[in-house]
Amino acid sequence: MGGDSLATALTDLTPGGVCVTFGNGSRTLTSFHPGDFYHTPGARLQGLRLGNFMIAGTDCGPMLRRLVELVRQERLRPPIDAVVPWTSIGEAAERLSRQGVDGKIVVTID
C-alpha cells in the first residue's frame, strides 16, 4: 500500500485504529497532513515486511497469528481483490507483478 490509498487509510483511522502496511506495491510516494493522523487518539501505523524478518531468522508465527486475530475480530479489514485456488497462484503472482491488484489476493488451499 502506498500513495493515495495509504494517505486515505492513515487519515481515516478511528481512535485506536491501526493501519498495517506490507511494503509499497504501488511504488508511489504518500502525502498527507500529519495532523490528520496525529490528532486521532491511539492511531498507529504498523509497517511490516516479512522478508526482512525471515532473513533475520525471526519466528513470524506470533505476528501472523496476531494479524489473523485482528481480521477475525473485524478490527483489521484488508481489501480483498480476489480469492483464488492455489492452482492459480501463477496467475495471481503475474497480476501482482503487473500491479494489477486492487487490494489483496487470498489463495485457498483445499
N, CA, C and O atoms as a printed pandas DataFrame, in Angstrom:
     atom_number atom_name residue_name chain_id  residue_number  x_coord  y_coord  z_coord
0              1         N          MET        A               1    0.853   -1.165    0.000
1              2        CA          MET        A               1    0.000    0.000    0.000
2              3         C          MET        A               1    0.898    1.227    0.000
3              4         O          MET        A               1    1.905    1.273    0.706
4              5         N          GLY        A               2    0.538    2.175   -0.764
5              6        CA          GLY        A               2    1.279    3.428   -0.804
6              7         C          GLY        A               2    0.428    4.476   -1.487
7              8         O          GLY        A               2   -0.757    4.265   -1.742
8              9         N          GLY        A               3    1.036    5.592   -1.777
9             10        CA          GLY        A               3    0.340    6.644   -2.498
10            11         C          GLY        A               3   -0.911    7.117   -1.807
11            12         O          GLY        A               3   -0.974    7.194   -0.580
12            13         N          ASP        A               4   -1.910    7.435   -2.613
13            14        CA          ASP        A               4   -3.165    7.976   -2.084
14            15         C          ASP        A               4   -3.895    7.011   -1.163
15            16         O          ASP        A               4   -4.539    7.442   -0.207
16            17         N          SER        A               5   -3.804    5.693   -1.439
17            18        CA          SER        A               5   -4.536    4.736   -0.594
18            19         C          SER        A               5   -3.963    4.702    0.819
19            20         O          SER        A               5   -4.719    4.566    1.781
20            21         N          LEU        A               6   -2.644    4.823    0.967
21            22        CA          LEU        A               6   -2.062    4.862    2.308
22            23         C          LEU        A               6   -2.442    6.165    3.008
23            24         O          LEU        A               6   -2.776    6.154    4.193
24            25         N          ALA        A               7   -2.395    7.273    2.297
25            26        CA          ALA        A               7   -2.780    8.561    2.884
26            27         C          ALA        A               7   -4.225    8.518    3.367
27            28         O          ALA        A               7   -4.528    8.996    4.461
28            29         N          THR        A               8   -5.111    7.953    2.564
29            30        CA          THR        A               8   -6.520    7.839    2.954
30            31         C          THR        A               8   -6.667    6.958    4.188
31            32         O          THR        A               8   -7.397    7.300    5.118
32            33         N          ALA        A               9   -5.973    5.827    4.193
33            34        CA          ALA        A               9   -6.063    4.915    5.341
34            35         C          ALA        A               9   -5.574    5.593    6.617
35            36         O          ALA        A               9   -6.182    5.431    7.675
36            37         N          LEU        A              10   -4.495    6.342    6.530
37            38        CA          LEU        A              10   -3.941    6.998    7.718
38            39         C          LEU        A              10   -4.855    8.094    8.245
39            40         O          LEU        A              10   -4.979    8.274    9.457
40            41         N          THR        A              11   -5.478    8.808    7.362
41            42        CA          THR        A              11   -6.308    9.930    7.807
42            43         C          THR        A              11   -7.743    9.514    8.129
43            44         O          THR        A              11   -8.498   10.305    8.695
44            45         N          ASP        A              12   -8.130    8.289    7.779
45            46        CA          ASP        A              12   -9.480    7.812    8.076
46            47         C          ASP        A              12   -9.542    6.865    9.272
47            48         O          ASP        A              12  -10.597    6.298    9.556
48            49         N          LEU        A              13   -8.433    6.689    9.971
49            50        CA          LEU        A              13   -8.436    5.789   11.125
50            51         C          LEU        A              13   -9.338    6.324   12.223
51            52         O          LEU        A              13   -9.427    7.533   12.437
52            53         N          THR        A              14  -10.001    5.417   12.911
53            54        CA          THR        A              14  -10.788    5.790   14.082
54            55         C          THR        A              14   -9.856    5.795   15.291
55            56         O          THR        A              14   -8.759    5.242   15.217
56            57         N          PRO        A              15  -10.265    6.405   16.398
57            58        CA          PRO        A              15   -9.429    6.374   17.596
58            59         C          PRO        A              15   -9.039    4.940   17.952
59            60         O          PRO        A              15   -9.884    4.047   18.013
60            61         N          GLY        A              16   -7.756    4.743   18.183
61            62        CA          GLY        A              16   -7.247    3.414   18.498
62            63         C          GLY        A              16   -7.032    2.541   17.276
63            64         O          GLY        A              16   -6.625    1.386   17.410
64            65         N          GLY        A              17   -7.298    3.072   16.075
65            66        CA          GLY        A              17   -7.165    2.290   14.849
66            67         C          GLY        A              17   -5.718    2.028   14.474
67            68         O          GLY        A              17   -4.820    2.798   14.815
68            69         N          VAL        A              18   -5.507    0.925   13.766
69            70        CA          VAL        A              18   -4.170    0.542   13.324
70            71         C          VAL        A              18   -4.192    0.356   11.814
71            72         O          VAL        A              18   -5.023   -0.383   11.286
72            73         N          CYS        A              19   -3.286    1.020   11.128
73            74        CA          CYS        A              19   -3.084    0.803    9.694
74            75         C          CYS        A              19   -1.860   -0.092    9.560
75            76         O          CYS        A              19   -0.768    0.282    9.987
76            77         N          VAL        A              20   -2.036   -1.272    8.969
77            78        CA          VAL        A              20   -0.934   -2.209    8.771
78            79         C          VAL        A              20   -0.597   -2.214    7.289
79            80         O          VAL        A              20   -1.463   -2.444    6.445
80            81         N          THR        A              21    0.663   -1.958    6.981
81            82        CA          THR        A              21    1.083   -1.940    5.587
82            83         C          THR        A              21    2.250   -2.895    5.395
83            84         O          THR        A              21    3.184   -2.924    6.196
84            85         N          PHE        A              22    2.186   -3.664    4.338
85            86        CA          PHE        A              22    3.250   -4.582    3.955
86            87         C          PHE        A              22    3.899   -4.036    2.699
87            88         O          PHE        A              22    3.530   -4.426    1.591
88            89         N          GLY        A              23    4.847   -3.150    2.854
89            90        CA          GLY        A              23    5.560   -2.609    1.707
90            91         C          GLY        A              23    4.762   -1.556    0.971
91            92         O          GLY        A              23    3.799   -0.997    1.495
92            93         N          ASN        A              24    5.183   -1.296   -0.258
93            94        CA          ASN        A              24    4.549   -0.285   -1.100
94            95         C          ASN        A              24    4.502   -0.820   -2.524
95            96         O          ASN        A              24    5.308   -0.438   -3.372
96            97         N          GLY        A              25    3.546   -1.708   -2.773
97            98        CA          GLY        A              25    3.431   -2.334   -4.087
98            99         C          GLY        A              25    3.207   -1.349   -5.208
99           100         O          GLY        A              25    3.589   -1.611   -6.349
100          101         N          SER        A              26    2.594   -0.220   -4.907
101          102        CA          SER        A              26    2.338    0.771   -5.952
102          103         C          SER        A              26    3.590    1.579   -6.274
103          104         O          SER        A              26    3.659    2.251   -7.303
104          105         N          ARG        A              27    4.571    1.509   -5.392
105          106        CA          ARG        A              27    5.830    2.246   -5.565
106          107         C          ARG        A              27    5.606    3.750   -5.760
107          108         O          ARG        A              27    6.333    4.411   -6.501
108          109         N          THR        A              28    4.589    4.268   -5.082
109          110        CA          THR        A              28    4.301    5.699   -5.182
110          111         C          THR        A              28    4.475    6.344   -3.813
111          112         O          THR        A              28    4.270    5.711   -2.777
112          113         N          LEU        A              29    4.856    7.613   -3.833
113          114        CA          LEU        A              29    5.030    8.362   -2.604
114          115         C          LEU        A              29    3.682    8.648   -1.959
115          116         O          LEU        A              29    2.655    8.716   -2.635
116          117         N          THR        A              30    3.701    8.812   -0.648
117          118        CA          THR        A              30    2.494    9.110    0.098
118          119         C          THR        A              30    2.585   10.513    0.673
119          120         O          THR        A              30    3.570   10.863    1.323
120          121         N          SER        A              31    1.555   11.314    0.433
121          122        CA          SER        A              31    1.489   12.659    1.006
122          123         C          SER        A              31    0.197   12.797    1.800
123          124         O          SER        A              31   -0.881   12.450    1.317
124          125         N          PHE        A              32    0.317   13.303    3.014
125          126        CA          PHE        A              32   -0.852   13.553    3.840
126          127         C          PHE        A              32   -0.463   14.593    4.882
127          128         O          PHE        A              32    0.719   14.814    5.142
128          129         N          HIS        A              33   -1.459   15.222    5.468
129          130        CA          HIS        A              33   -1.210   16.198    6.515
130          131         C          HIS        A              33   -1.040   15.436    7.825
131          132         O          HIS        A              33   -1.990   14.800    8.283
132          133         N          PRO        A              34    0.149   15.480    8.447
133          134        CA          PRO        A              34    0.381   14.689    9.656
134          135         C          PRO        A              34   -0.632   14.947   10.766
135          136         O          PRO        A              34   -0.947   14.038   11.535
136          137         N          GLY        A              35   -1.146   16.171   10.860
137          138        CA          GLY        A              35   -2.128   16.462   11.903
138          139         C          GLY        A              35   -3.365   15.606   11.793
139          140         O          GLY        A              35   -3.980   15.264   12.803
140          141         N          ASP        A              36   -3.744   15.250   10.556
141          142        CA          ASP        A              36   -4.921   14.398   10.367
142          143         C          ASP        A              36   -4.707   13.015   10.978
143          144         O          ASP        A              36   -5.666   12.355   11.378
144          145         N          PHE        A              37   -3.471   12.586   11.048
145          146        CA          PHE        A              37   -3.142   11.284   11.637
146          147         C          PHE        A              37   -2.845   11.426   13.130
147          148         O          PHE        A              37   -3.373   10.668   13.944
148          149         N          TYR        A              38   -2.006   12.393   13.489
149          150        CA          TYR        A              38   -1.552   12.529   14.870
150          151         C          TYR        A              38   -2.646   12.965   15.836
151          152         O          TYR        A              38   -2.539   12.714   17.037
152          153         N          HIS        A              39   -3.681   13.603   15.343
153          154        CA          HIS        A              39   -4.743   14.055   16.233
154          155         C          HIS        A              39   -5.833   13.010   16.453
155          156         O          HIS        A              39   -6.853   13.297   17.080
156          157         N          THR        A              40   -5.624   11.813   15.945
157          158        CA          THR        A              40   -6.552   10.711   16.199
158          159         C          THR        A              40   -5.984    9.904   17.361
159          160         O          THR        A              40   -4.962    9.238   17.201
160          161         N          PRO        A              41   -6.624    9.950   18.525
161          162        CA          PRO        A              41   -6.072    9.285   19.710
162          163         C          PRO        A              41   -5.798    7.800   19.476
163          164         O          PRO        A              41   -6.672    7.057   19.028
164          165         N          GLY        A              42   -4.592    7.390   19.782
165          166        CA          GLY        A              42   -4.231    5.975   19.707
166          167         C          GLY        A              42   -4.028    5.434   18.307
167          168         O          GLY        A              42   -3.771    4.240   18.152
168          169         N          ALA        A              43   -4.134    6.274   17.273
169          170        CA          ALA        A              43   -3.932    5.791   15.897
170          171         C          ALA        A              43   -2.489    5.348   15.729
171          172         O          ALA        A              43   -1.572    5.931   16.307
172          173         N          ARG        A              44   -2.304    4.300   14.921
173          174        CA          ARG        A              44   -0.978    3.733   14.778
174          175         C          ARG        A              44   -0.759    3.229   13.358
175          176         O          ARG        A              44   -1.676    2.711   12.721
176          177         N          LEU        A              45    0.457    3.387   12.877
177          178        CA          LEU        A              45    0.881    2.819   11.594
178          179         C          LEU        A              45    1.864    1.708   11.901
179          180         O          LEU        A              45    2.878    1.931   12.563
180          181         N          GLN        A              46    1.565    0.505   11.418
181          182        CA          GLN        A              46    2.457   -0.640   11.607
182          183         C          GLN        A              46    2.945   -1.081   10.242
183          184         O          GLN        A              46    2.169   -1.601    9.440
184          185         N          GLY        A              47    4.206   -0.880    9.977
185          186        CA          GLY        A              47    4.788   -1.297    8.707
186          187         C          GLY        A              47    5.546   -2.592    8.876
187          188         O          GLY        A              47    6.368   -2.718    9.784
188          189         N          LEU        A              48    5.284   -3.552    8.020
189          190        CA          LEU        A              48    5.923   -4.862    8.097
190          191         C          LEU        A              48    6.389   -5.303    6.720
191          192         O          LEU        A              48    5.770   -5.003    5.699
192          193         N          ARG        A              49    7.469   -6.004    6.726
193          194        CA          ARG        A              49    7.922   -6.666    5.510
194          195         C          ARG        A              49    8.459   -8.021    5.956
195          196         O          ARG        A              49    9.527   -8.101    6.563
196          197         N          LEU        A              50    7.729   -9.067    5.661
197          198        CA          LEU        A              50    8.081  -10.389    6.163
198          199         C          LEU        A              50    9.461  -10.823    5.715
199          200         O          LEU        A              50   10.154  -11.525    6.452
200          201         N          GLY        A              51    9.876  -10.423    4.523
201          202        CA          GLY        A              51   11.195  -10.818    4.023
202          203         C          GLY        A              51   12.300  -10.417    4.974
203          204         O          GLY        A              51   13.224  -11.196    5.206
204          205         N          ASN        A              52   12.225   -9.216    5.532
205          206        CA          ASN        A              52   13.249   -8.759    6.471
206          207         C          ASN        A              52   13.274   -9.625    7.727
207          208         O          ASN        A              52   14.345   -9.948    8.240
208          209         N          PHE        A              53   12.098   -9.998    8.218
209          210        CA          PHE        A              53   12.026  -10.839    9.404
210          211         C          PHE        A              53   12.571  -12.236    9.110
211          212         O          PHE        A              53   13.275  -12.819    9.935
212          213         N          MET        A              54   12.243  -12.767    7.939
213          214        CA          MET        A              54   12.674  -14.113    7.593
214          215         C          MET        A              54   14.191  -14.171    7.412
215          216         O          MET        A              54   14.831  -15.132    7.840
216          217         N          ILE        A              55   14.764  -13.154    6.783
217          218        CA          ILE        A              55   16.213  -13.103    6.603
218          219         C          ILE        A              55   16.909  -13.080    7.962
219          220         O          ILE        A              55   17.959  -13.699    8.135
220          221         N          ALA        A              56   16.325  -12.367    8.925
221          222        CA          ALA        A              56   16.902  -12.264   10.264
222          223         C          ALA        A              56   16.657  -13.523   11.098
223          224         O          ALA        A              56   17.167  -13.634   12.212
224          225         N          GLY        A              57   15.882  -14.472   10.568
225          226        CA          GLY        A              57   15.592  -15.691   11.304
226          227         C          GLY        A              57   14.518  -15.533   12.362
227          228         O          GLY        A              57   14.412  -16.355   13.272
228          229         N          THR        A              58   13.718  -14.476   12.248
229          230        CA          THR        A              58   12.658  -14.205   13.219
230          231         C          THR        A              58   11.504  -15.185   13.024
231          232         O          THR        A              58   11.129  -15.495   11.893
232          233         N          ASP        A              59   10.948  -15.667   14.125
233          234        CA          ASP        A              59    9.753  -16.503   14.075
234          235         C          ASP        A              59    8.561  -15.592   13.778
235          236         O          ASP        A              59    8.157  -14.808   14.636
236          237         N          CYS        A              60    8.003  -15.687   12.589
237          238        CA          CYS        A              60    6.895  -14.819   12.172
238          239         C          CYS        A              60    5.543  -15.319   12.661
239          240         O          CYS        A              60    4.536  -14.628   12.508
240          241         N          GLY        A              61    5.508  -16.504   13.242
241          242        CA          GLY        A              61    4.250  -17.093   13.680
242          243         C          GLY        A              61    3.425  -16.199   14.594
243          244         O          GLY        A              61    2.245  -15.985   14.319
244          245         N          PRO        A              62    4.005  -15.664   15.680
245          246        CA          PRO        A              62    3.208  -14.820   16.576
246          247         C          PRO        A              62    2.644  -13.585   15.875
247          248         O          PRO        A              62    1.501  -13.203   16.127
248          249         N          MET        A              63    3.423  -12.963   15.008
249          250        CA          MET        A              63    2.959  -11.773   14.299
250          251         C          MET        A              63    1.811  -12.133   13.355
251          252         O          MET        A              63    0.812  -11.416   13.292
252          253         N          LEU        A              64    1.949  -13.229   12.628
253          254        CA          LEU        A              64    0.897  -13.637   11.704
254          255         C          LEU        A              64   -0.364  -14.053   12.458
255          256         O          LEU        A              64   -1.475  -13.760   12.016
256          257         N          ARG        A              65   -0.200  -14.734   13.596
257          258        CA          ARG        A              65   -1.376  -15.101   14.398
258          259         C          ARG        A              65   -2.095  -13.851   14.893
259          260         O          ARG        A              65   -3.325  -13.821   14.935
260          261         N          ARG        A              66   -1.343  -12.821   15.266
261          262        CA          ARG        A              66   -1.951  -11.561   15.720
262          263         C          ARG        A              66   -2.755  -10.926   14.597
263          264         O          ARG        A              66   -3.866  -10.447   14.824
264          265         N          LEU        A              67   -2.203  -10.918   13.382
265          266        CA          LEU        A              67   -2.933  -10.357   12.246
266          267         C          LEU        A              67   -4.207  -11.151   11.967
267          268         O          LEU        A              67   -5.257  -10.568   11.697
268          269         N          VAL        A              68   -4.116  -12.466   12.031
269          270        CA          VAL        A              68   -5.304  -13.310   11.818
270          271         C          VAL        A              68   -6.359  -12.988   12.875
271          272         O          VAL        A              68   -7.547  -12.903   12.563
272          273         N          GLU        A              69   -5.931  -12.810   14.116
273          274        CA          GLU        A              69   -6.875  -12.494   15.194
274          275         C          GLU        A              69   -7.531  -11.128   14.964
275          276         O          GLU        A              69   -8.727  -10.970   15.211
276          277         N          LEU        A              70   -6.759  -10.141   14.496
277          278        CA          LEU        A              70   -7.345   -8.828   14.200
278          279         C          LEU        A              70   -8.384   -8.929   13.085
279          280         O          LEU        A              70   -9.420   -8.266   13.149
280          281         N          VAL        A              71   -8.124   -9.741   12.075
281          282        CA          VAL        A              71   -9.100   -9.943   10.999
282          283         C          VAL        A              71  -10.335  -10.634   11.560
283          284         O          VAL        A              71  -11.461  -10.242   11.253
284          285         N          ARG        A              72  -10.129  -11.671   12.389
285          286        CA          ARG        A              72  -11.258  -12.395   12.980
286          287         C          ARG        A              72  -12.137  -11.463   13.798
287          288         O          ARG        A              72  -13.362  -11.580   13.764
288          289         N          GLN        A              73  -11.528  -10.541   14.533
289          290        CA          GLN        A              73  -12.273   -9.589   15.356
290          291         C          GLN        A              73  -12.850   -8.435   14.530
291          292         O          GLN        A              73  -13.515   -7.552   15.072
292          293         N          GLU        A              74  -12.597   -8.445   13.241
293          294        CA          GLU        A              74  -13.027   -7.383   12.322
294          295         C          GLU        A              74  -12.431   -6.028   12.699
295          296         O          GLU        A              74  -13.028   -4.986   12.430
296          297         N          ARG        A              75  -11.262   -6.048   13.317
297          298        CA          ARG        A              75  -10.543   -4.811   13.621
298          299         C          ARG        A              75   -9.554   -4.480   12.506
299          300         O          ARG        A              75   -9.056   -3.357   12.426
300          301         N          LEU        A              76   -9.276   -5.439   11.666
301          302        CA          LEU        A              76   -8.406   -5.247   10.504
302          303         C          LEU        A              76   -9.173   -5.776    9.299
303          304         O          LEU        A              76   -9.476   -6.966    9.217
304          305         N          ARG        A              77   -9.479   -4.897    8.382
305          306        CA          ARG        A              77  -10.305   -5.269    7.232
306          307         C          ARG        A              77   -9.533   -5.012    5.939
307          308         O          ARG        A              77   -9.699   -3.967    5.310
308          309         N          PRO        A              78   -8.694   -5.962    5.547
309          310        CA          PRO        A              78   -7.931   -5.766    4.314
310          311         C          PRO        A              78   -8.852   -5.850    3.100
311          312         O          PRO        A              78   -9.738   -6.704    3.057
312          313         N          PRO        A              79   -8.655   -4.982    2.122
313          314        CA          PRO        A              79   -9.465   -5.076    0.902
314          315         C          PRO        A              79   -9.054   -6.317    0.110
315          316         O          PRO        A              79   -7.874   -6.523   -0.172
316          317         N          ILE        A              80  -10.036   -7.133   -0.242
317          318        CA          ILE        A              80   -9.777   -8.376   -0.987
318          319         C          ILE        A              80  -10.140   -8.155   -2.449
319          320         O          ILE        A              80  -11.291   -7.862   -2.772
320          321         N          ASP        A              81   -9.164   -8.296   -3.321
321          322        CA          ASP        A              81   -9.379   -8.158   -4.758
322          323         C          ASP        A              81   -9.887   -9.467   -5.349
323          324         O          ASP        A              81  -10.791   -9.469   -6.185
324          325         N          ALA        A              82   -9.300  -10.583   -4.911
325          326        CA          ALA        A              82   -9.674  -11.876   -5.489
326          327         C          ALA        A              82   -9.384  -12.994   -4.506
327          328         O          ALA        A              82   -8.492  -12.887   -3.664
328          329         N          VAL        A              83  -10.155  -14.073   -4.627
329          330        CA          VAL        A              83   -9.903  -15.306   -3.898
330          331         C          VAL        A              83   -9.704  -16.379   -4.954
331          332         O          VAL        A              83  -10.597  -16.635   -5.762
332          333         N          VAL        A              84   -8.522  -17.013   -4.949
333          334        CA          VAL        A              84   -8.192  -17.982   -5.989
334          335         C          VAL        A              84   -7.677  -19.275   -5.353
335          336         O          VAL        A              84   -7.106  -19.244   -4.263
336          337         N          PRO        A              85   -7.877  -20.413   -6.031
337          338        CA          PRO        A              85   -7.305  -21.666   -5.529
338          339         C          PRO        A              85   -5.786  -21.653   -5.733
339          340         O          PRO        A              85   -5.270  -20.939   -6.593
340          341         N          TRP        A              86   -5.083  -22.452   -4.930
341          342        CA          TRP        A              86   -3.625  -22.465   -5.015
342          343         C          TRP        A              86   -3.143  -22.864   -6.404
343          344         O          TRP        A              86   -2.024  -22.530   -6.792
344          345         N          THR        A              87   -3.981  -23.578   -7.155
345          346        CA          THR        A              87   -3.586  -23.976   -8.510
346          347         C          THR        A              87   -3.500  -22.775   -9.458
347          348         O          THR        A              87   -2.967  -22.893  -10.562
348          349         N          SER        A              88   -4.019  -21.632   -9.031
349          350        CA          SER        A              88   -3.950  -20.409   -9.841
350          351         C          SER        A              88   -2.929  -19.421   -9.303
351          352         O          SER        A              88   -2.977  -18.235   -9.630
352          353         N          ILE        A              89   -2.008  -19.901   -8.480
353          354        CA          ILE        A              89   -1.060  -18.991   -7.848
354          355         C          ILE        A              89   -0.168  -18.284   -8.869
355          356         O          ILE        A              89    0.248  -17.146   -8.647
356          357         N          GLY        A              90    0.124  -18.945   -9.977
357          358        CA          GLY        A              90    0.934  -18.308  -11.026
358          359         C          GLY        A              90    0.238  -17.094  -11.616
359          360         O          GLY        A              90    0.861  -16.054  -11.831
360          361         N          GLU        A              91   -1.054  -17.229  -11.878
361          362        CA          GLU        A              91   -1.830  -16.101  -12.409
362          363         C          GLU        A              91   -1.905  -14.971  -11.388
363          364         O          GLU        A              91   -1.814  -13.797  -11.747
364          365         N          ALA        A              92   -2.072  -15.327  -10.109
365          366        CA          ALA        A              92   -2.125  -14.308   -9.058
366          367         C          ALA        A              92   -0.790  -13.573   -8.968
367          368         O          ALA        A              92   -0.762  -12.349   -8.836
368          369         N          ALA        A              93    0.315  -14.315   -9.039
369          370        CA          ALA        A              93    1.639  -13.694   -8.979
370          371         C          ALA        A              93    1.860  -12.772  -10.168
371          372         O          ALA        A              93    2.456  -11.705  -10.025
372          373         N          GLU        A              94    1.392  -13.170  -11.323
373          374        CA          GLU        A              94    1.523  -12.325  -12.522
374          375         C          GLU        A              94    0.762  -11.017  -12.333
375          376         O          GLU        A              94    1.277   -9.946  -12.652
376          377         N          ARG        A              95   -0.465  -11.103  -11.815
377          378        CA          ARG        A              95   -1.241   -9.874  -11.566
378          379         C          ARG        A              95   -0.530   -8.970  -10.565
379          380         O          ARG        A              95   -0.498   -7.751  -10.733
380          381         N          LEU        A              96    0.039   -9.570   -9.524
381          382        CA          LEU        A              96    0.774   -8.780   -8.532
382          383         C          LEU        A              96    1.986   -8.100   -9.158
383          384         O          LEU        A              96    2.248   -6.926   -8.895
384          385         N          SER        A              97    2.722   -8.831   -9.983
385          386        CA          SER        A              97    3.929   -8.249  -10.585
386          387         C          SER        A              97    3.596   -7.124  -11.556
387          388         O          SER        A              97    4.403   -6.215  -11.751
388          389         N          ARG        A              98    2.417   -7.175  -12.164
389          390        CA          ARG        A              98    1.984   -6.099  -13.067
390          391         C          ARG        A              98    1.273   -4.984  -12.315
391          392         O          ARG        A              98    0.804   -4.020  -12.919
392          393         N          GLN        A              99    1.194   -5.119  -10.988
393          394        CA          GLN        A              99    0.490   -4.172  -10.129
394          395         C          GLN        A              99   -0.967   -4.035  -10.575
395          396         O          GLN        A              99   -1.534   -2.943  -10.564
396          397         N          GLY        A             100   -1.559   -5.167  -10.968
397          398        CA          GLY        A             100   -2.943   -5.175  -11.421
398          399         C          GLY        A             100   -3.906   -5.651  -10.353
399          400         O          GLY        A             100   -4.929   -6.260  -10.665
400          401         N          VAL        A             101   -3.588   -5.377   -9.094
401          402        CA          VAL        A             101   -4.411   -5.850   -7.988
402          403         C          VAL        A             101   -4.837   -4.648   -7.145
403          404         O          VAL        A             101   -4.017   -3.810   -6.770
404          405         N          ASP        A             102   -6.127   -4.585   -6.859
405          406        CA          ASP        A             102   -6.649   -3.517   -6.013
406          407         C          ASP        A             102   -7.016   -4.131   -4.669
407          408         O          ASP        A             102   -8.182   -4.440   -4.424
408          409         N          GLY        A             103   -6.047   -4.303   -3.818
409          410        CA          GLY        A             103   -6.247   -4.960   -2.531
410          411         C          GLY        A             103   -5.359   -6.181   -2.433
411          412         O          GLY        A             103   -4.243   -6.187   -2.952
412          413         N          LYS        A             104   -5.847   -7.205   -1.776
413          414        CA          LYS        A             104   -5.084   -8.425   -1.551
414          415         C          LYS        A             104   -5.669   -9.579   -2.355
415          416         O          LYS        A             104   -6.849   -9.576   -2.708
416          417         N          ILE        A             105   -4.834  -10.549   -2.632
417          418        CA          ILE        A             105   -5.296  -11.799   -3.238
418          419         C          ILE        A             105   -5.188  -12.873   -2.169
419          420         O          ILE        A             105   -4.128  -13.068   -1.576
420          421         N          VAL        A             106   -6.296  -13.568   -1.928
421          422        CA          VAL        A             106   -6.324  -14.668   -0.976
422          423         C          VAL        A             106   -6.179  -15.957   -1.763
423          424         O          VAL        A             106   -6.919  -16.198   -2.717
424          425         N          VAL        A             107   -5.219  -16.789   -1.361
425          426        CA          VAL        A             107   -5.003  -18.081   -2.013
426          427         C          VAL        A             107   -5.521  -19.150   -1.076
427          428         O          VAL        A             107   -5.089  -19.247    0.072
428          429         N          THR        A             108   -6.460  -19.961   -1.577
429          430        CA          THR        A             108   -7.053  -21.022   -0.754
430          431         C          THR        A             108   -6.372  -22.347   -1.057
431          432         O          THR        A             108   -5.974  -22.622   -2.190
432          433         N          ILE        A             109   -6.250  -23.146   -0.032
433          434        CA          ILE        A             109   -5.679  -24.486   -0.171
434          435         C          ILE        A             109   -6.733  -25.461    0.310
435          436         O          ILE        A             109   -7.082  -25.483    1.491
436          437         N          ASP        A             110   -7.242  -26.271   -0.614
437          438        CA          ASP        A             110   -8.286  -27.239   -0.254
438          439         C          ASP        A             110   -7.711  -28.622   -0.110
439          440         O          ASP        A             110   -8.441  -29.567    0.190
